[in-house]
Each structure stands twice: as C-alpha cells, then as structure tokens.
Amino acid sequence: MRFALSNKGDKAVYLDGIRLVFRTGGRLFGAKLVLDPAEDRVLPLELAEGVANVLGQGGSLPVELAPGDGAGYRFELIRLANTLRKEGYAGYIRITLEATDWLGNVYRRPFNVDTDLWAYPRG
C-alpha cells in the first residue's frame, strides 16, 4: 500500500510526523491507538510520542515539502494486518494515516484493513 503526500500550496510545508492511527470500541469514545510498523506493535497514542513516527525512521525531522513537491510512503498491507491480528484486533479495521506539520496542523486520510483477508501467519 502506498501513500503520496503533496504540497499544493504556495509555501513550504514542514512535516513533523506521520502515524497510522485507529480507534477501538467506537469512533467517538474508543481508545486511540497507533500502529508502529517498524516494531510490529500497537501503542496507545499518549505513549507513541517519539516512536511509531514513520518520518522519524527515515532520518532527521522535519521533512520539507516545497510547493509542488511531494513524498511517498509505503507499507506492507500483510505486515499491518499481521500486526493487528497479533495484537488482538481482527476483522475490518479503519486506520487513518495522519500527517502533522510543524505548526500542529493534522492532515488525515482514512483507509481500511481487513485482517481476515490480509493477515497471513508466518512460519
């Protein structure tokens, strides 16, 4: 699965973080969790500061997106589904890719992962 982030504005954007976030127990009152694709784990959002940041795994922060520029990120769908299943989350999971800039603006793009379809046990 691939995501492309584009700066369609006329000023540079400085990205500070990209996370994969989902809720348990309902959209409004459920716990907010973060997928850490590098460590194959799920963390509560409040404990994910400094980790589970896709940008932090690739080098220094922030990442600049000049006007008209873009950046792409790739995640293995099977790996995400296996991580969710291993952590006890099965079925149809709605995940949101959240990109945060230096000013604190959050840009969100939801997508769905069906662990029944994509999880593939290792070994």
Secondary structure, DSSP 8 states (H G I E B T S, - for coil): -EEEEE--SSS-EEEEEEEEEEEES-TTTSEEEEEETTTTEEEEGGG-TTSS-TGGGSSSS-EEE-TT-EEEEE--HHHHHHHHHHTT--SEEEEEEEEEETT--EEEEEEEEEHHHH-----
